[in-house]
Amino acid sequence: MLTAIERAAAERGYAIMLNLILEPETNDVDHLFSSLRARQVDGIIWAIPEVGGNRGWLRTHLAELPVPVILVGGMTGRPYLPSIAIDNAAIGCLATEHLLAGALGTSA
């Protein structure tokens, strides 16, 4: 996914900056948002799993960010924020079918 994002960004004259949050269950993201504002980013792709209460700050901080934000993965379904969902169940089924087809010598 990161490769595709980087490629699409480069085609449009943008570069990506990657920030890792090692403990996604934290509610202390003030330093990260401050850093993003200081760097004057043009947009944010927020790909962090939804665990515990780590999304409580989301609505509050979004009002402070003057750039577009999109959620990727587990934090979907926010009516106030665009998101891209990944259907892990469907991906698992496709992968299983592909592996079984290869093992049985057929095509799926």
PDB file as gemmi writes it, atoms N, CA and C in Angstrom:
CRYST1    1.000    1.000    1.000  90.00  90.00  90.00 P 1                      
ATOM      1  N   MET A   1       0.825  -1.181   0.000  1.00  0.00           N  
ATOM      2  CA  MET A   1       0.000   0.000   0.000  1.00  0.00           C  
ATOM      3  C   MET A   1       0.880   1.258   0.000  1.00  0.00           C  
ATOM      4  N   LEU A   2       1.941   1.256   0.806  1.00  0.00           N  
ATOM      5  CA  LEU A   2       2.815   2.428   0.843  1.00  0.00           C  
ATOM      6  C   LEU A   2       3.469   2.698  -0.500  1.00  0.00           C  
ATOM      7  N   THR A   3       3.847   1.646  -1.197  1.00  0.00           N  
ATOM      8  CA  THR A   3       4.463   1.818  -2.513  1.00  0.00           C  
ATOM      9  C   THR A   3       3.494   2.483  -3.477  1.00  0.00           C  
ATOM     10  N   ALA A   4       2.245   2.043  -3.479  1.00  0.00           N  
ATOM     11  CA  ALA A   4       1.242   2.637  -4.372  1.00  0.00           C  
ATOM     12  C   ALA A   4       0.974   4.090  -4.012  1.00  0.00           C  
ATOM     13  N   ILE A   5       0.910   4.387  -2.723  1.00  0.00           N  
ATOM     14  CA  ILE A   5       0.691   5.770  -2.284  1.00  0.00           C  
ATOM     15  C   ILE A   5       1.857   6.650  -2.713  1.00  0.00           C  
ATOM     16  N   GLU A   6       3.073   6.164  -2.499  1.00  0.00           N  
ATOM     17  CA  GLU A   6       4.260   6.943  -2.860  1.00  0.00           C  
ATOM     18  C   GLU A   6       4.325   7.177  -4.353  1.00  0.00           C  
ATOM     19  N   ARG A   7       4.012   6.162  -5.121  1.00  0.00           N  
ATOM     20  CA  ARG A   7       4.049   6.283  -6.586  1.00  0.00           C  
ATOM     21  C   ARG A   7       3.015   7.303  -7.070  1.00  0.00           C  
ATOM     22  N   ALA A   8       1.800   7.213  -6.559  1.00  0.00           N  
ATOM     23  CA  ALA A   8       0.749   8.154  -6.963  1.00  0.00           C  
ATOM     24  C   ALA A   8       1.101   9.573  -6.548  1.00  0.00           C  
ATOM     25  N   ALA A   9       1.668   9.724  -5.366  1.00  0.00           N  
ATOM     26  CA  ALA A   9       2.075  11.060  -4.907  1.00  0.00           C  
ATOM     27  C   ALA A   9       3.165  11.628  -5.808  1.00  0.00           C  
ATOM     28  N   ALA A  10       4.168  10.824  -6.133  1.00  0.00           N  
ATOM     29  CA  ALA A  10       5.277  11.282  -6.976  1.00  0.00           C  
ATOM     30  C   ALA A  10       4.787  11.688  -8.358  1.00  0.00           C  
ATOM     31  N   GLU A  11       3.822  10.949  -8.909  1.00  0.00           N  
ATOM     32  CA  GLU A  11       3.268  11.294 -10.220  1.00  0.00           C  
ATOM     33  C   GLU A  11       2.596  12.652 -10.211  1.00  0.00           C  
ATOM     34  N   ARG A  12       2.179  13.094  -9.044  1.00  0.00           N  
ATOM     35  CA  ARG A  12       1.495  14.382  -8.922  1.00  0.00           C  
ATOM     36  C   ARG A  12       2.397  15.460  -8.329  1.00  0.00           C  
ATOM     37  N   GLY A  13       3.687  15.147  -8.204  1.00  0.00           N  
ATOM     38  CA  GLY A  13       4.654  16.138  -7.719  1.00  0.00           C  
ATOM     39  C   GLY A  13       4.739  16.260  -6.206  1.00  0.00           C  
ATOM     40  N   TYR A  14       4.277  15.264  -5.484  1.00  0.00           N  
ATOM     41  CA  TYR A  14       4.323  15.278  -4.021  1.00  0.00           C  
ATOM     42  C   TYR A  14       5.288  14.220  -3.515  1.00  0.00           C  
ATOM     43  N   ALA A  15       5.731  14.392  -2.311  1.00  0.00           N  
ATOM     44  CA  ALA A  15       6.538  13.391  -1.620  1.00  0.00           C  
ATOM     45  C   ALA A  15       5.794  13.005  -0.349  1.00  0.00           C  
ATOM     46  N   ILE A  16       5.990  11.769   0.086  1.00  0.00           N  
ATOM     47  CA  ILE A  16       5.327  11.367   1.318  1.00  0.00           C  
ATOM     48  C   ILE A  16       6.318  11.428   2.482  1.00  0.00           C  
ATOM     49  N   MET A  17       5.775  11.668   3.643  1.00  0.00           N  
ATOM     50  CA  MET A  17       6.546  11.662   4.875  1.00  0.00           C  
ATOM     51  C   MET A  17       5.875  10.619   5.768  1.00  0.00           C  
ATOM     52  N   LEU A  18       6.642   9.697   6.286  1.00  0.00           N  
ATOM     53  CA  LEU A  18       6.089   8.623   7.091  1.00  0.00           C  
ATOM     54  C   LEU A  18       6.417   8.858   8.563  1.00  0.00           C  
ATOM     55  N   ASN A  19       5.379   8.876   9.388  1.00  0.00           N  
ATOM     56  CA  ASN A  19       5.538   8.950  10.838  1.00  0.00           C  
ATOM     57  C   ASN A  19       4.944   7.694  11.433  1.00  0.00           C  
ATOM     58  N   LEU A  20       5.706   6.995  12.230  1.00  0.00           N  
ATOM     59  CA  LEU A  20       5.220   5.786  12.866  1.00  0.00           C  
ATOM     60  C   LEU A  20       4.766   6.083  14.284  1.00  0.00           C  
ATOM     61  N   ILE A  21       3.614   5.541  14.627  1.00  0.00           N  
ATOM     62  CA  ILE A  21       3.139   5.615  16.002  1.00  0.00           C  
ATOM     63  C   ILE A  21       3.301   4.212  16.562  1.00  0.00           C  
ATOM     64  N   LEU A  22       4.262   4.054  17.446  1.00  0.00           N  
ATOM     65  CA  LEU A  22       4.602   2.728  17.933  1.00  0.00           C  
ATOM     66  C   LEU A  22       3.593   2.192  18.932  1.00  0.00           C  
ATOM     67  N   GLU A  23       2.850   3.063  19.576  1.00  0.00           N  
ATOM     68  CA  GLU A  23       1.834   2.644  20.531  1.00  0.00           C  
ATOM     69  C   GLU A  23       0.503   3.279  20.131  1.00  0.00           C  
ATOM     70  N   PRO A  24      -0.233   2.635  19.202  1.00  0.00           N  
ATOM     71  CA  PRO A  24      -1.450   3.261  18.667  1.00  0.00           C  
ATOM     72  C   PRO A  24      -2.563   3.437  19.694  1.00  0.00           C  
ATOM     73  N   GLU A  25      -2.446   2.805  20.851  1.00  0.00           N  
ATOM     74  CA  GLU A  25      -3.496   2.967  21.854  1.00  0.00           C  
ATOM     75  C   GLU A  25      -3.352   4.261  22.651  1.00  0.00           C  
ATOM     76  N   THR A  26      -2.308   5.017  22.383  1.00  0.00           N  
ATOM     77  CA  THR A  26      -2.095   6.257  23.106  1.00  0.00           C  
ATOM     78  C   THR A  26      -3.113   7.324  22.713  1.00  0.00           C  
ATOM     79  N   ASN A  27      -3.440   8.172  23.643  1.00  0.00           N  
ATOM     80  CA  ASN A  27      -4.288   9.332  23.349  1.00  0.00           C  
ATOM     81  C   ASN A  27      -3.451  10.596  23.179  1.00  0.00           C  
ATOM     82  N   ASP A  28      -2.150  10.477  23.355  1.00  0.00           N  
ATOM     83  CA  ASP A  28      -1.257  11.623  23.300  1.00  0.00           C  
ATOM     84  C   ASP A  28      -0.691  11.783  21.895  1.00  0.00           C  
ATOM     85  N   VAL A  29      -1.443  12.408  21.032  1.00  0.00           N  
ATOM     86  CA  VAL A  29      -0.991  12.628  19.661  1.00  0.00           C  
ATOM     87  C   VAL A  29      -0.737  14.108  19.390  1.00  0.00           C  
ATOM     88  N   ASP A  30      -0.790  14.924  20.433  1.00  0.00           N  
ATOM     89  CA  ASP A  30      -0.570  16.362  20.260  1.00  0.00           C  
ATOM     90  C   ASP A  30       0.757  16.656  19.575  1.00  0.00           C  
ATOM     91  N   HIS A  31       1.821  15.958  19.991  1.00  0.00           N  
ATOM     92  CA  HIS A  31       3.139  16.199  19.401  1.00  0.00           C  
ATOM     93  C   HIS A  31       3.157  15.867  17.911  1.00  0.00           C  
ATOM     94  N   LEU A  32       2.441  14.830  17.517  1.00  0.00           N  
ATOM     95  CA  LEU A  32       2.402  14.455  16.106  1.00  0.00           C  
ATOM     96  C   LEU A  32       1.663  15.497  15.278  1.00  0.00           C  
ATOM     97  N   PHE A  33       0.509  15.935  15.738  1.00  0.00           N  
ATOM     98  CA  PHE A  33      -0.242  16.951  15.005  1.00  0.00           C  
ATOM     99  C   PHE A  33       0.524  18.274  14.959  1.00  0.00           C  
ATOM    100  N   SER A  34       1.213  18.617  16.030  1.00  0.00           N  
ATOM    101  CA  SER A  34       2.033  19.837  16.039  1.00  0.00           C  
ATOM    102  C   SER A  34       3.139  19.739  14.998  1.00  0.00           C  
ATOM    103  N   SER A  35       3.760  18.581  14.906  1.00  0.00           N  
ATOM    104  CA  SER A  35       4.819  18.361  13.928  1.00  0.00           C  
ATOM    105  C   SER A  35       4.292  18.474  12.508  1.00  0.00           C  
ATOM    106  N   LEU A  36       3.125  17.884  12.249  1.00  0.00           N  
ATOM    107  CA  LEU A  36       2.541  17.958  10.911  1.00  0.00           C  
ATOM    108  C   LEU A  36       2.192  19.390  10.534  1.00  0.00           C  
ATOM    109  N   ARG A  37       1.640  20.133  11.481  1.00  0.00           N  
ATOM    110  CA  ARG A  37       1.326  21.545  11.202  1.00  0.00           C  
ATOM    111  C   ARG A  37       2.598  22.332  10.946  1.00  0.00           C  
ATOM    112  N   ALA A  38       3.649  22.086  11.733  1.00  0.00           N  
ATOM    113  CA  ALA A  38       4.912  22.809  11.573  1.00  0.00           C  
ATOM    114  C   ALA A  38       5.556  22.521  10.216  1.00  0.00           C  
ATOM    115  N   ARG A  39       5.382  21.318   9.732  1.00  0.00           N  
ATOM    116  CA  ARG A  39       5.959  20.941   8.433  1.00  0.00           C  
ATOM    117  C   ARG A  39       5.081  21.357   7.271  1.00  0.00           C  
ATOM    118  N   GLN A  40       3.940  21.914   7.537  1.00  0.00           N  
ATOM    119  CA  GLN A  40       3.017  22.422   6.524  1.00  0.00           C  
ATOM    120  C   GLN A  40       2.693  21.369   5.467  1.00  0.00           C  
ATOM    121  N   VAL A  41       2.270  20.192   5.943  1.00  0.00           N  
ATOM    122  CA  VAL A  41       1.920  19.116   5.018  1.00  0.00           C  
ATOM    123  C   VAL A  41       0.687  19.504   4.215  1.00  0.00           C  
ATOM    124  N   ASP A  42       0.550  18.916   3.034  1.00  0.00           N  
ATOM    125  CA  ASP A  42      -0.578  19.199   2.156  1.00  0.00           C  
ATOM    126  C   ASP A  42      -1.766  18.283   2.405  1.00  0.00           C  
ATOM    127  N   GLY A  43      -1.558  17.203   3.134  1.00  0.00           N  
ATOM    128  CA  GLY A  43      -2.622  16.262   3.429  1.00  0.00           C  
ATOM    129  C   GLY A  43      -2.100  15.172   4.345  1.00  0.00           C  
ATOM    130  N   ILE A  44      -3.027  14.418   4.920  1.00  0.00           N  
ATOM    131  CA  ILE A  44      -2.648  13.353   5.846  1.00  0.00           C  
ATOM    132  C   ILE A  44      -3.400  12.084   5.476  1.00  0.00           C  
ATOM    133  N   ILE A  45      -2.662  10.996   5.346  1.00  0.00           N  
ATOM    134  CA  ILE A  45      -3.245   9.668   5.204  1.00  0.00           C  
ATOM    135  C   ILE A  45      -3.008   8.996   6.548  1.00  0.00           C  
ATOM    136  N   TRP A  46      -4.076   8.774   7.289  1.00  0.00           N  
ATOM    137  CA  TRP A  46      -3.980   8.266   8.660  1.00  0.00           C  
ATOM    138  C   TRP A  46      -4.282   6.773   8.632  1.00  0.00           C  
ATOM    139  N   ALA A  47      -3.246   5.960   8.764  1.00  0.00           N  
ATOM    140  CA  ALA A  47      -3.397   4.505   8.719  1.00  0.00           C  
ATOM    141  C   ALA A  47      -2.944   3.941  10.060  1.00  0.00           C  
ATOM    142  N   ILE A  48      -3.865   3.874  10.981  1.00  0.00           N  
ATOM    143  CA  ILE A  48      -3.561   3.362  12.313  1.00  0.00           C  
ATOM    144  C   ILE A  48      -4.732   2.486  12.738  1.00  0.00           C  
ATOM    145  N   PRO A  49      -4.449   1.367  13.372  1.00  0.00           N  
ATOM    146  CA  PRO A  49      -5.563   0.506  13.787  1.00  0.00           C  
ATOM    147  C   PRO A  49      -6.416   1.180  14.853  1.00  0.00           C  
ATOM    148  N   GLU A  50      -7.673   0.838  14.851  1.00  0.00           N  
ATOM    149  CA  GLU A  50      -8.588   1.381  15.853  1.00  0.00           C  
ATOM    150  C   GLU A  50      -8.551   0.452  17.063  1.00  0.00           C  
ATOM    151  N   VAL A  51      -7.827   0.872  18.086  1.00  0.00           N  
ATOM    152  CA  VAL A  51      -7.705   0.076  19.306  1.00  0.00           C  
ATOM    153  C   VAL A  51      -8.015   0.946  20.516  1.00  0.00           C  
ATOM    154  N   GLY A  52      -8.680   0.353  21.476  1.00  0.00           N  
ATOM    155  CA  GLY A  52      -8.985   1.092  22.698  1.00  0.00           C  
ATOM    156  C   GLY A  52      -9.698   2.395  22.400  1.00  0.00           C  
ATOM    157  N   GLY A  53      -9.289   3.446  23.061  1.00  0.00           N  
ATOM    158  CA  GLY A  53      -9.897   4.758  22.872  1.00  0.00           C  
ATOM    159  C   GLY A  53      -9.046   5.694  22.042  1.00  0.00           C  
ATOM    160  N   ASN A  54      -8.189   5.135  21.152  1.00  0.00           N  
ATOM    161  CA  ASN A  54      -7.262   5.995  20.427  1.00  0.00           C  
ATOM    162  C   ASN A  54      -7.916   6.900  19.398  1.00  0.00           C  
ATOM    163  N   ARG A  55      -9.218   6.809  19.238  1.00  0.00           N  
ATOM    164  CA  ARG A  55      -9.876   7.693  18.266  1.00  0.00           C  
ATOM    165  C   ARG A  55     -10.616   8.844  18.927  1.00  0.00           C  
ATOM    166  N   GLY A  56     -10.590   8.924  20.247  1.00  0.00           N  
ATOM    167  CA  GLY A  56     -11.303   9.979  20.952  1.00  0.00           C  
ATOM    168  C   GLY A  56     -10.842  11.372  20.580  1.00  0.00           C  
ATOM    169  N   TRP A  57      -9.577  11.524  20.246  1.00  0.00           N  
ATOM    170  CA  TRP A  57      -8.992  12.819  19.900  1.00  0.00           C  
ATOM    171  C   TRP A  57      -9.261  13.188  18.453  1.00  0.00           C  
ATOM    172  N   LEU A  58      -9.702  12.226  17.641  1.00  0.00           N  
ATOM    173  CA  LEU A  58      -9.766  12.435  16.201  1.00  0.00           C  
ATOM    174  C   LEU A  58     -10.628  13.620  15.805  1.00  0.00           C  
ATOM    175  N   ARG A  59     -11.857  13.656  16.278  1.00  0.00           N  
ATOM    176  CA  ARG A  59     -12.760  14.733  15.870  1.00  0.00           C  
ATOM    177  C   ARG A  59     -12.251  16.093  16.347  1.00  0.00           C  
ATOM    178  N   THR A  60     -11.698  16.138  17.548  1.00  0.00           N  
ATOM    179  CA  THR A  60     -11.176  17.392  18.101  1.00  0.00           C  
ATOM    180  C   THR A  60     -10.024  17.935  17.268  1.00  0.00           C  
ATOM    181  N   HIS A  61      -9.068  17.083  16.960  1.00  0.00           N  
ATOM    182  CA  HIS A  61      -7.880  17.534  16.237  1.00  0.00           C  
ATOM    183  C   HIS A  61      -8.151  17.825  14.769  1.00  0.00           C  
ATOM    184  N   LEU A  62      -9.137  17.169  14.179  1.00  0.00           N  
ATOM    185  CA  LEU A  62      -9.416  17.417  12.769  1.00  0.00           C  
ATOM    186  C   LEU A  62      -9.795  18.865  12.516  1.00  0.00           C  
ATOM    187  N   ALA A  63     -10.502  19.460  13.449  1.00  0.00           N  
ATOM    188  CA  ALA A  63     -10.899  20.859  13.284  1.00  0.00           C  
ATOM    189  C   ALA A  63      -9.682  21.778  13.260  1.00  0.00           C  
ATOM    190  N   GLU A  64      -8.575  21.337  13.868  1.00  0.00           N  
ATOM    191  CA  GLU A  64      -7.358  22.148  13.934  1.00  0.00           C  
ATOM    192  C   GLU A  64      -6.478  21.997  12.702  1.00  0.00           C  
ATOM    193  N   LEU A  65      -6.751  20.992  11.880  1.00  0.00           N  
ATOM    194  CA  LEU A  65      -5.885  20.715  10.735  1.00  0.00           C  
ATOM    195  C   LEU A  65      -6.462  21.340   9.470  1.00  0.00           C  
ATOM    196  N   PRO A  66      -5.713  22.243   8.851  1.00  0.00           N  
ATOM    197  CA  PRO A  66      -6.210  22.927   7.657  1.00  0.00           C  
ATOM    198  C   PRO A  66      -5.935  22.153   6.364  1.00  0.00           C  
ATOM    199  N   VAL A  67      -5.756  20.837   6.470  1.00  0.00           N  
ATOM    200  CA  VAL A  67      -5.459  20.021   5.287  1.00  0.00           C  
ATOM    201  C   VAL A  67      -6.408  18.824   5.237  1.00  0.00           C  
ATOM    202  N   PRO A  68      -6.579  18.244   4.057  1.00  0.00           N  
ATOM    203  CA  PRO A  68      -7.434  17.057   3.954  1.00  0.00           C  
ATOM    204  C   PRO A  68      -6.828  15.867   4.704  1.00  0.00           C  
ATOM    205  N   VAL A  69      -7.700  15.053   5.291  1.00  0.00           N  
ATOM    206  CA  VAL A  69      -7.296  13.843   6.007  1.00  0.00           C  
ATOM    207  C   VAL A  69      -8.156  12.696   5.501  1.00  0.00           C  
ATOM    208  N   ILE A  70      -7.535  11.547   5.281  1.00  0.00           N  
ATOM    209  CA  ILE A  70      -8.275  10.341   4.912  1.00  0.00           C  
ATOM    210  C   ILE A  70      -7.805   9.201   5.801  1.00  0.00           C  
ATOM    211  N   LEU A  71      -8.734   8.378   6.225  1.00  0.00           N  
ATOM    212  CA  LEU A  71      -8.421   7.214   7.058  1.00  0.00           C  
ATOM    213  C   LEU A  71      -8.255   5.988   6.181  1.00  0.00           C  
ATOM    214  N   VAL A  72      -7.286   5.162   6.498  1.00  0.00           N  
ATOM    215  CA  VAL A  72      -7.063   3.916   5.772  1.00  0.00           C  
ATOM    216  C   VAL A  72      -7.105   2.776   6.769  1.00  0.00           C  
ATOM    217  N   GLY A  73      -7.851   1.743   6.446  1.00  0.00           N  
ATOM    218  CA  GLY A  73      -7.835   0.547   7.274  1.00  0.00           C  
ATOM    219  C   GLY A  73      -8.907   0.542   8.328  1.00  0.00           C  
ATOM    220  N   GLY A  74      -8.494   0.284   9.567  1.00  0.00           N  
ATOM    221  CA  GLY A  74      -9.419   0.007  10.646  1.00  0.00           C  
ATOM    222  C   GLY A  74     -10.261   1.154  11.146  1.00  0.00           C  
ATOM    223  N   MET A  75      -9.916   2.384  10.856  1.00  0.00           N  
ATOM    224  CA  MET A  75     -10.664   3.515  11.407  1.00  0.00           C  
ATOM    225  C   MET A  75     -11.610   4.091  10.363  1.00  0.00           C  
ATOM    226  N   THR A  76     -12.477   3.270   9.848  1.00  0.00           N  
ATOM    227  CA  THR A  76     -13.419   3.725   8.822  1.00  0.00           C  
ATOM    228  C   THR A  76     -14.772   4.006   9.444  1.00  0.00           C  
ATOM    229  N   GLY A  77     -15.670   4.499   8.633  1.00  0.00           N  
ATOM    230  CA  GLY A  77     -17.038   4.702   9.080  1.00  0.00           C  
ATOM    231  C   GLY A  77     -17.267   5.989   9.845  1.00  0.00           C  
ATOM    232  N   ARG A  78     -16.459   6.993   9.617  1.00  0.00           N  
ATOM    233  CA  ARG A  78     -16.669   8.287  10.249  1.00  0.00           C  
ATOM    234  C   ARG A  78     -17.380   9.178   9.237  1.00  0.00           C  
ATOM    235  N   PRO A  79     -18.619   9.599   9.516  1.00  0.00           N  
ATOM    236  CA  PRO A  79     -19.355  10.376   8.520  1.00  0.00           C  
ATOM    237  C   PRO A  79     -18.698  11.730   8.224  1.00  0.00           C  
ATOM    238  N   TYR A  80     -17.859  12.207   9.104  1.00  0.00           N  
ATOM    239  CA  TYR A  80     -17.225  13.505   8.930  1.00  0.00           C  
ATOM    240  C   TYR A  80     -15.839  13.399   8.297  1.00  0.00           C  
ATOM    241  N   LEU A  81     -15.447  12.177   7.860  1.00  0.00           N  
ATOM    242  CA  LEU A  81     -14.099  11.987   7.342  1.00  0.00           C  
ATOM    243  C   LEU A  81     -14.078  10.906   6.266  1.00  0.00           C  
ATOM    244  N   PRO A  82     -13.485  11.192   5.092  1.00  0.00           N  
ATOM    245  CA  PRO A  82     -13.388  10.159   4.068  1.00  0.00           C  
ATOM    246  C   PRO A  82     -12.507   9.007   4.548  1.00  0.00           C  
ATOM    247  N   SER A  83     -12.818   7.802   4.076  1.00  0.00           N  
ATOM    248  CA  SER A  83     -12.028   6.656   4.499  1.00  0.00           C  
ATOM    249  C   SER A  83     -11.975   5.608   3.396  1.00  0.00           C  
ATOM    250  N   ILE A  84     -10.952   4.769   3.481  1.00  0.00           N  
ATOM    251  CA  ILE A  84     -10.785   3.628   2.586  1.00  0.00           C  
ATOM    252  C   ILE A  84     -10.737   2.399   3.473  1.00  0.00           C  
ATOM    253  N   ALA A  85     -11.653   1.476   3.241  1.00  0.00           N  
ATOM    254  CA  ALA A  85     -11.688   0.255   4.041  1.00  0.00           C  
ATOM    255  C   ALA A  85     -10.986  -0.877   3.298  1.00  0.00           C  
ATOM    256  N   ILE A  86     -10.399  -1.742   4.063  1.00  0.00           N  
ATOM    257  CA  ILE A  86      -9.770  -2.930   3.518  1.00  0.00           C  
ATOM    258  C   ILE A  86     -10.586  -4.115   4.007  1.00  0.00           C  
ATOM    259  N   ASP A  87     -11.129  -4.897   3.079  1.00  0.00           N  
ATOM    260  CA  ASP A  87     -11.971  -6.028   3.431  1.00  0.00           C  
ATOM    261  C   ASP A  87     -11.089  -7.252   3.632  1.00  0.00           C  
ATOM    262  N   ASN A  88     -10.607  -7.429   4.861  1.00  0.00           N  
ATOM    263  CA  ASN A  88      -9.693  -8.525   5.156  1.00  0.00           C  
ATOM    264  C   ASN A  88     -10.327  -9.897   4.922  1.00  0.00           C  
ATOM    265  N   ALA A  89     -11.626 -10.035   5.180  1.00  0.00           N  
ATOM    266  CA  ALA A  89     -12.295 -11.318   4.965  1.00  0.00           C  
ATOM    267  C   ALA A  89     -12.280 -11.685   3.480  1.00  0.00           C  
ATOM    268  N   ALA A  90     -12.614 -10.725   2.623  1.00  0.00           N  
ATOM    269  CA  ALA A  90     -12.609 -10.989   1.182  1.00  0.00           C  
ATOM    270  C   ALA A  90     -11.197 -11.280   0.685  1.00  0.00           C  
ATOM    271  N   ILE A  91     -10.220 -10.554   1.193  1.00  0.00           N  
ATOM    272  CA  ILE A  91      -8.830 -10.798   0.797  1.00  0.00           C  
ATOM    273  C   ILE A  91      -8.400 -12.196   1.228  1.00  0.00           C  
ATOM    274  N   GLY A  92      -8.795 -12.593   2.434  1.00  0.00           N  
ATOM    275  CA  GLY A  92      -8.473 -13.935   2.916  1.00  0.00           C  
ATOM    276  C   GLY A  92      -9.080 -15.012   2.045  1.00  0.00           C  
ATOM    277  N   CYS A  93     -10.329 -14.818   1.629  1.00  0.00           N  
ATOM    278  CA  CYS A  93     -10.992 -15.786   0.742  1.00  0.00           C  
ATOM    279  C   CYS A  93     -10.283 -15.873  -0.604  1.00  0.00           C  
ATOM    280  N   LEU A  94      -9.947 -14.720  -1.184  1.00  0.00           N  
ATOM    281  CA  LEU A  94      -9.253 -14.720  -2.474  1.00  0.00           C  
ATOM    282  C   LEU A  94      -7.897 -15.404  -2.367  1.00  0.00           C  
ATOM    283  N   ALA A  95      -7.167 -15.122  -1.309  1.00  0.00           N  
ATOM    284  CA  ALA A  95      -5.853 -15.743  -1.124  1.00  0.00           C  
ATOM    285  C   ALA A  95      -5.985 -17.252  -0.969  1.00  0.00           C  
ATOM    286  N   THR A  96      -6.967 -17.685  -0.209  1.00  0.00           N  
ATOM    287  CA  THR A  96      -7.187 -19.123  -0.009  1.00  0.00           C  
ATOM    288  C   THR A  96      -7.556 -19.802  -1.319  1.00  0.00           C  
ATOM    289  N   GLU A  97      -8.458 -19.188  -2.067  1.00  0.00           N  
ATOM    290  CA  GLU A  97      -8.846 -19.745  -3.364  1.00  0.00           C  
ATOM    291  C   GLU A  97      -7.644 -19.849  -4.298  1.00  0.00           C  
ATOM    292  N   HIS A  98      -6.819 -18.825  -4.303  1.00  0.00           N  
ATOM    293  CA  HIS A  98      -5.633 -18.809  -5.160  1.00  0.00           C  
ATOM    294  C   HIS A  98      -4.675 -19.934  -4.777  1.00  0.00           C  
ATOM    295  N   LEU A  99      -4.444 -20.091  -3.465  1.00  0.00           N  
ATOM    296  CA  LEU A  99      -3.528 -21.138  -3.003  1.00  0.00           C  
ATOM    297  C   LEU A  99      -4.097 -22.523  -3.292  1.00  0.00           C  
ATOM    298  N   LEU A 100      -5.393 -22.710  -3.075  1.00  0.00           N  
ATOM    299  CA  LEU A 100      -6.008 -24.002  -3.358  1.00  0.00           C  
ATOM    300  C   LEU A 100      -5.972 -24.316  -4.856  1.00  0.00           C  
ATOM    301  N   ALA A 101      -6.223 -23.305  -5.682  1.00  0.00           N  
ATOM    302  CA  ALA A 101      -6.187 -23.518  -7.129  1.00  0.00           C  
ATOM    303  C   ALA A 101      -4.790 -23.947  -7.563  1.00  0.00           C  
ATOM    304  N   GLY A 102      -3.770 -23.327  -6.981  1.00  0.00           N  
ATOM    305  CA  GLY A 102      -2.392 -23.695  -7.315  1.00  0.00           C  
ATOM    306  C   GLY A 102      -2.061 -25.103  -6.852  1.00  0.00           C  
ATOM    307  N   ALA A 103      -2.544 -25.467  -5.669  1.00  0.00           N  
ATOM    308  CA  ALA A 103      -2.279 -26.802  -5.120  1.00  0.00           C  
ATOM    309  C   ALA A 103      -3.002 -27.878  -5.927  1.00  0.00           C  
ATOM    310  N   LEU A 104      -4.171 -27.540  -6.465  1.00  0.00           N  
ATOM    311  CA  LEU A 104      -4.959 -28.516  -7.224  1.00  0.00           C  
ATOM    312  C   LEU A 104      -4.681 -28.457  -8.711  1.00  0.00           C  
ATOM    313  N   GLY A 105      -3.848 -27.489  -9.114  1.00  0.00           N  
ATOM    314  CA  GLY A 105      -3.493 -27.372 -10.538  1.00  0.00           C  
ATOM    315  C   GLY A 105      -4.584 -26.790 -11.384  1.00  0.00           C  
ATOM    316  N   THR A 106      -5.497 -26.012 -10.778  1.00  0.00           N  
ATOM    317  CA  THR A 106      -6.574 -25.367 -11.531  1.00  0.00           C  
ATOM    318  C   THR A 106      -6.408 -23.874 -11.416  1.00  0.00           C  
ATOM    319  N   SER A 107      -7.202 -23.134 -12.146  1.00  0.00           N  
ATOM    320  CA  SER A 107      -7.167 -21.680 -12.040  1.00  0.00           C  
ATOM    321  C   SER A 107      -8.443 -21.195 -11.386  1.00  0.00           C  
ATOM    322  N   ALA A 108      -8.311 -20.195 -10.520  1.00  0.00           N  
ATOM    323  CA  ALA A 108      -9.480 -19.644  -9.818  1.00  0.00           C  
ATOM    324  C   ALA A 108     -10.017 -18.458 -10.542  1.00  0.00           C  
TER     325      ALA A 108                                                      
END                                                                             
